[in-house]
């Protein structure tokens, strides 16, 4: 999940201010904006996240590498072997007829990191005294880009560009394009940029051209940093120029890390006396000397970047340098605490330098209760009337404690709150306000969490601490309706005093900061006919004559949630015994089979089949001269044992002669073909019982009267 934690507004333009304010409220990184003041080095992009910046790139022109002086200059930067003394030609690595120059570089951000922003910068010289002009003097706003995994180029058109003429005839340009979507899709790998317009040859006005991709990425394993990118196009030669870069932010306490990058055209190692200052202090590292910062290197943290083609240490035409200034800054106290801007000064006492971009990643001490702020339900489908539990969890993944930490969750449309269901870390809280750390205000559930939380304010959630909150709702939405819910969190940084906010994410989807959604399904409309069988008489008596066993009791089978536990049986209905006591050959046993539709819809084709054990035989003529007694809907029917459905729907048959449909699901392991079976069709269109084409479901205890009943028959214990 990708989030920024706290966002701060760039004051540079009203357009940025409005967009940034909106994004702050919804909790996502600030979007790159078209820069209305380009090329004046205002802020292009700003966010705060756990992550950093990666910058790659390469030159687009080069000297003749077959020339020993050129090779020496590229390898060692030897004085005199620079692009002022050597004719420059197009650098073209791809053997593609559609390109006049091309070069490549490898992007390799950490595994698991997510690209938040990617900028493509390119620039150089178009024409100048004594040189061959660029192929297309007006086409400098376009280049060709080949991304990893693609074998073809696509045209990139600049979102901002600038060209200028200096020193009489020296015509240069710089350009920017937002390629975030492309880099997010392509990821790590080789990026090739081609058709960067440039003049060639040699002369006082040195040809130069190159490109760079600057990537902002989120990586939860890294500290929270304030990320800022400033871009434009200018020139410094035999002068100095100061840019006030506004929109960065440093923490209120020292000890923070600082990373800084710069992209500029035409730095050369053999042309010293160019400087880059922050707040009047020279910037330097092992590859970028204090008195020759722009020296034609592509470097990261004081090392040459070799994962590019070609990869000469000194390229003579472009600088792309990313520096770790943490120790430098802590030693010199250059970038102070609580800073919101810095003065960046570019000075040159001879070499011409054309800057394109500066970028910063500065550690900030802030809590992060957004990256792991999640809301879940046990299922994604619920039925109208169901009770649905919500679980909200939050972990502080930042580098500071939060204070006044409060989670608010609006009860979503299509649900109602279940009173008494509020819990924090498994401990029940009251619904009312003013007595503990949670409440339901009629529309929202509110949790004040963390150490010291009470009835009026949130508490402190320490680094790496987690909190879990739960509550229940009843689903009232109709079938097919979606219920979408999202919690919000507000808190304050213990060190900075800055406020933070965010919204919960559904971790079961790939989307970021999305609501937790369930689908409402129709209430089940399945019938459920349940059966209970009891012994109700021995030899016509309700007391067993063999052992005086009472057969008028109501006995539960002791099995939880079985048929005799259904709540809609009429009171006192299930009379009879499971164990009727002793019987002997010749005794007659009366069985009563009770039935009830406990489902939520009427049942069709209801057939009840009861197998008679092999040591017993069916007895006829026991009920009004007929053989089976059926009681349903308050009416008694005496059914025959014949297969005469026109008269009634009862019969006694054998296993091998059962009616075809509906099927009697008798066990093949306990029956033989000649065993007798009592068959009663409760529903039908002919014969008794009348008026029961379907068997209705019960809607309450004993209601309606034709939704339950019983039939009974008698068997004799064989001699």
NORDABEL-V199736 format. One record per pair of residues at least 6 apart in sequence whose C-alpha atoms are under 6 Angstrom apart, sorted by the first residue. I is the first residue (numbers start at 1). J is the second residue. D is the distance in whole Angstrom. If there is no record, write none. Layout:
((I,J,D) (I,J,D))
This chain:
((1,512,6) (3,28,6) (3,371,6) (4,28,5) (4,29,5) (4,48,5) (4,49,5) (5,49,6) (5,368,6) (6,48,6) (6,500,5) (7,24,5) (7,47,6) (7,48,6) (9,17,6) (9,20,6) (10,247,5) (20,30,6) (27,502,5) (29,47,5) (30,46,6) (30,47,6) (32,44,6) (32,45,5) (38,232,5) (39,232,4) (39,233,5) (40,232,5) (41,230,5) (41,231,4) (41,232,5) (42,230,5) (43,229,6) (43,230,4) (44,229,5) (44,230,5) (45,228,6) (45,229,5) (46,227,5) (46,228,5) (47,226,6) (47,227,5) (48,225,5) (48,226,4) (48,227,6) (49,224,5) (49,225,6) (50,218,6) (50,219,5) (50,220,5) (50,222,5) (50,223,5) (50,224,4) (51,217,6) (51,218,4) (51,219,5) (51,222,5) (52,217,6) (53,215,6) (53,216,5) (54,214,6) (54,215,5) (55,213,6) (55,214,4) (56,212,5) (56,213,5) (57,105,6) (57,211,5) (57,212,4) (58,210,6) (58,211,6) (59,210,4) (60,91,5) (60,209,5) (60,210,5) (61,89,6) (61,90,5) (61,91,5) (61,209,6) (62,88,5) (62,89,5) (62,91,6) (63,70,6) (63,87,6) (63,88,4) (63,89,6) (65,71,5) (69,81,6) (73,81,5) (74,312,6) (74,314,5) (74,315,6) (75,312,6) (75,313,6) (77,269,5) (77,314,6) (79,270,5) (83,316,6) (84,206,5) (87,201,4) (87,202,4) (88,200,5) (88,201,5) (89,200,5) (90,101,5) (91,101,5) (92,101,4) (92,102,4) (93,102,6) (93,103,6) (99,195,6) (100,195,6) (101,194,5) (101,195,5) (102,193,6) (102,194,4) (103,192,6) (103,193,6) (103,309,6) (104,191,6) (104,192,4) (104,308,5) (104,309,5) (105,190,6) (105,191,6) (105,308,4) (106,189,5) (106,190,4) (106,307,5) (106,308,6) (107,188,5) (107,189,5) (108,188,5) (113,218,5) (113,219,5) (114,217,5) (114,218,5) (115,184,6) (115,217,4) (116,216,6) (116,217,5) (117,180,5) (117,215,6) (117,216,5) (118,179,5) (118,180,4) (118,214,6) (118,215,4) (119,177,6) (119,178,5) (119,179,6) (119,213,6) (119,214,5) (120,176,6) (120,177,5) (120,212,6) (120,213,5) (121,175,6) (121,176,5) (121,211,6) (121,212,5) (122,174,6) (122,175,5) (122,210,6) (122,211,4) (123,173,5) (123,174,4) (123,209,6) (123,210,6) (124,172,6) (124,173,6) (124,208,5) (124,209,4) (125,171,6) (125,172,4) (125,198,5) (125,207,6) (125,208,6) (126,133,6) (126,134,5) (126,171,5) (126,172,6) (126,198,5) (126,199,5) (127,133,5) (127,171,5) (127,199,5) (128,169,5) (128,170,5) (128,205,6) (130,203,5) (131,200,6) (131,201,5) (131,202,6) (132,199,5) (132,200,5) (133,199,4) (134,197,6) (134,198,5) (134,199,4) (140,197,6) (141,157,6) (141,158,5) (142,156,6) (142,157,5) (143,155,6) (143,156,5) (143,195,5) (143,196,6) (144,153,6) (144,154,5) (144,155,5) (144,156,6) (144,193,6) (144,194,5) (144,195,6) (145,153,5) (145,154,5) (145,192,6) (145,193,5) (146,152,6) (146,153,5) (146,191,6) (146,192,5) (147,191,5) (148,186,6) (148,189,5) (148,190,5) (148,191,6) (158,175,6) (158,176,5) (158,177,5) (159,176,6) (159,177,5) (160,175,6) (160,176,5) (161,174,6) (161,175,4) (162,173,5) (162,174,5) (163,172,6) (163,173,4) (164,171,6) (164,172,6) (165,171,4) (174,233,6) (198,209,6) (199,207,6) (200,207,6) (208,266,6) (208,317,5) (210,318,6) (224,363,6) (224,364,6) (225,361,6) (225,362,5) (225,363,4) (225,364,5) (226,361,6) (226,362,5) (227,360,6) (227,361,5) (228,359,6) (228,360,5) (229,359,4) (230,357,6) (230,358,5) (231,356,6) (231,357,4) (232,356,5) (233,355,6) (233,356,5) (234,354,6) (234,355,6) (235,353,6) (235,354,4) (236,352,6) (236,353,5) (237,348,5) (237,350,6) (237,351,6) (237,352,5) (238,348,5) (238,349,4) (238,350,5) (239,347,6) (239,348,6) (240,346,6) (240,347,4) (241,345,6) (241,346,5) (242,344,6) (242,345,4) (243,343,6) (243,344,5) (244,342,6) (244,343,5) (245,341,5) (245,342,5) (246,341,4) (247,340,6) (247,341,6) (248,340,5) (248,341,6) (249,339,6) (249,340,5) (250,337,5) (250,338,5) (250,339,5) (250,364,6) (251,337,5) (251,338,5) (251,364,5) (251,365,6) (252,337,5) (252,338,5) (252,496,6) (253,337,6) (256,363,5) (257,326,5) (257,362,6) (257,363,5) (258,325,5) (258,326,5) (258,361,6) (258,362,5) (259,323,6) (259,324,5) (259,325,6) (259,360,6) (259,361,5) (260,322,6) (260,323,5) (260,359,6) (260,360,4) (261,321,5) (261,322,4) (261,358,6) (261,359,5) (262,320,6) (262,321,6) (262,357,6) (262,358,5) (263,319,5) (263,320,5) (263,355,6) (263,356,5) (263,357,5) (264,318,6) (264,319,5) (264,354,5) (264,355,4) (264,356,5) (265,317,6) (265,318,4) (265,354,5) (266,317,4) (266,318,5) (266,353,6) (267,294,4) (267,295,5) (267,296,5) (267,318,6) (268,295,4) (268,296,5) (268,316,5) (269,295,4) (271,351,6) (272,292,5) (273,291,5) (273,292,5) (273,348,6) (273,349,5) (274,291,6) (274,292,5) (274,347,5) (274,348,4) (275,291,5) (275,293,6) (275,346,6) (275,347,5) (276,282,6) (276,283,6) (276,345,6) (276,346,5) (277,283,6) (277,344,6) (277,345,5) (278,343,6) (278,344,5) (279,343,5) (282,290,6) (283,290,6) (284,290,5) (285,302,6) (286,302,5) (287,302,5) (296,314,5) (296,315,5) (296,316,5) (296,317,6) (296,318,5) (296,319,5) (297,314,5) (297,319,5) (298,305,6) (298,319,6) (298,320,5) (298,321,6) (299,305,5) (299,321,5) (300,321,6) (300,322,5) (301,323,5) (301,324,5) (365,399,6) (365,400,6) (366,398,6) (366,399,6) (366,400,5) (366,493,6) (367,398,4) (367,399,6) (367,400,5) (367,401,5) (367,402,5) (367,493,6) (368,396,5) (368,397,5) (368,398,4) (369,395,6) (369,396,5) (370,502,6) (372,394,6) (372,395,6) (373,393,6) (373,394,4) (373,504,5) (374,392,6) (374,393,5) (374,504,5) (374,505,5) (374,506,6) (375,391,6) (375,392,4) (375,504,6) (375,506,6) (376,390,6) (376,391,5) (377,390,5) (380,518,5) (381,518,5) (381,519,5) (381,520,6) (382,520,5) (382,521,6) (383,520,5) (383,521,5) (383,522,6) (383,523,6) (384,475,5) (384,476,5) (385,475,5) (385,476,6) (386,474,6) (386,475,5) (387,473,6) (387,474,5) (388,472,6) (388,473,5) (389,471,6) (389,472,4) (390,470,6) (390,471,6) (390,472,6) (391,469,6) (391,470,5) (392,468,6) (392,469,5) (393,467,6) (393,468,4) (394,466,6) (394,467,5) (395,465,6) (395,466,4) (396,463,5) (396,464,5) (396,465,6) (397,464,6) (400,463,6) (401,461,6) (401,462,4) (401,463,5) (401,494,6) (402,460,5) (402,461,5) (402,492,5) (402,493,5) (402,494,5) (403,459,5) (403,460,4) (403,491,6) (403,492,5) (403,494,6) (404,457,6) (404,458,4) (404,459,5) (404,491,5) (405,449,6) (405,458,4) (405,459,5) (405,490,6) (405,491,4) (406,447,6) (406,448,5) (406,458,5) (406,489,6) (406,490,5) (407,446,6) (407,447,5) (407,488,6) (407,489,4) (408,445,6) (408,446,5) (408,487,6) (408,488,5) (409,444,5) (409,445,5) (409,487,4) (410,443,6) (410,444,4) (411,443,6) (411,444,6) (412,485,6) (414,476,5) (414,477,4) (415,473,6) (415,474,5) (415,475,5) (415,476,5) (416,473,5) (416,474,5) (417,473,4) (418,472,5) (418,473,5) (421,471,5) (421,472,6) (422,428,6) (422,429,5) (422,470,6) (422,471,5) (423,429,5) (423,469,6) (423,470,5) (424,468,6) (424,469,5) (425,468,5) (431,439,4) (431,440,5) (432,439,5) (433,439,5) (434,455,5) (435,455,6) (436,454,6) (436,455,5) (437,448,5) (437,454,5) (437,455,5) (438,446,5) (438,447,5) (439,445,6) (439,446,5) (448,458,4) (449,458,5) (449,459,5) (450,459,4) (450,460,5) (450,461,5) (451,459,5) (451,460,5) (452,459,5) (453,459,4) (479,520,5) (479,521,5) (479,522,5) (480,520,5) (480,521,6) (481,520,5) (482,518,6) (482,519,5) (483,517,6) (483,518,5) (484,515,6) (484,516,6) (484,517,4) (485,515,5) (485,516,5) (486,504,6) (486,515,5) (487,503,6) (487,504,5) (488,502,6) (488,503,4) (489,501,5) (489,502,5) (490,500,6) (490,501,4) (491,499,6) (491,500,5) (492,498,6) (492,499,4) (492,500,6) (504,513,6) (505,513,4) (505,514,5) (506,514,6) (506,516,5) (525,600,5) (525,601,5) (526,599,6) (526,600,6) (526,601,6) (527,599,4) (527,600,6) (527,601,5) (527,602,6) (527,603,5) (528,597,5) (528,598,5) (528,599,4) (529,596,5) (529,597,4) (530,563,6) (530,595,6) (530,596,5) (531,594,6) (531,595,5) (532,593,6) (532,594,5) (533,592,6) (533,593,4) (534,576,5) (534,577,5) (534,578,6) (534,591,6) (534,592,5) (535,576,5) (535,577,5) (535,590,6) (535,591,5) (536,551,6) (536,576,5) (536,590,6) (537,589,6) (537,590,5) (538,544,6) (538,588,6) (538,589,5) (539,587,6) (539,588,5) (542,551,5) (543,549,5) (543,550,5) (543,551,6) (546,582,6) (551,576,5) (551,577,6) (552,575,6) (552,576,5) (553,575,6) (553,576,6) (554,574,6) (554,575,5) (554,576,6) (568,700,5) (568,701,4) (568,702,6) (569,701,6) (569,702,6) (570,701,6) (570,702,4) (585,717,5) (585,718,5) (585,719,5) (586,716,6) (586,717,5) (587,716,6) (587,717,5) (588,715,6) (588,716,4) (589,714,5) (589,715,5) (590,713,6) (590,714,4) (591,712,5) (591,713,6) (592,711,6) (592,712,4) (593,710,5) (593,711,5) (594,709,6) (594,710,4) (595,708,6) (595,709,6) (595,710,6) (596,707,6) (596,708,4) (597,697,5) (597,698,6) (597,707,6) (598,697,6) (598,698,6) (599,697,6) (600,697,6) (601,697,5) (602,695,5) (602,696,4) (602,697,5) (603,694,6) (603,695,5) (604,694,5) (605,683,6) (606,681,6) (606,682,5) (606,683,6) (607,680,6) (607,681,4) (608,679,6) (608,680,5) (609,664,6) (609,678,6) (609,679,5) (610,677,6) (610,678,5) (611,677,4) (612,676,5) (612,677,6) (615,718,6) (616,715,6) (616,716,5) (616,717,5) (616,718,5) (617,715,5) (617,716,5) (618,715,4) (619,714,5) (619,715,5) (620,627,5) (621,627,5) (626,638,6) (626,639,6) (626,640,5) (627,639,6) (627,640,5) (627,641,6) (628,638,6) (628,639,5) (628,712,6) (628,713,5) (629,637,6) (629,638,5) (629,711,5) (629,712,5) (630,636,6) (630,637,5) (630,710,6) (630,711,4) (631,709,6) (631,710,5) (632,706,6) (632,709,4) (633,705,5) (633,706,4) (639,648,6) (639,650,6) (641,651,4) (641,652,5) (642,651,5) (643,651,5) (645,687,6) (646,686,5) (646,687,5) (647,687,4) (648,687,4) (648,688,4) (649,680,6) (649,681,5) (650,679,6) (650,680,4) (651,679,5) (652,677,6) (652,678,5) (653,676,6) (653,677,5) (654,674,5) (654,675,5) (654,676,4) (654,677,6) (655,673,5) (655,675,6) (656,673,5) (683,692,5) (683,693,5) (683,694,6) (684,693,5) (685,693,6) (696,707,5) (697,707,5) (698,704,6) (698,707,5))
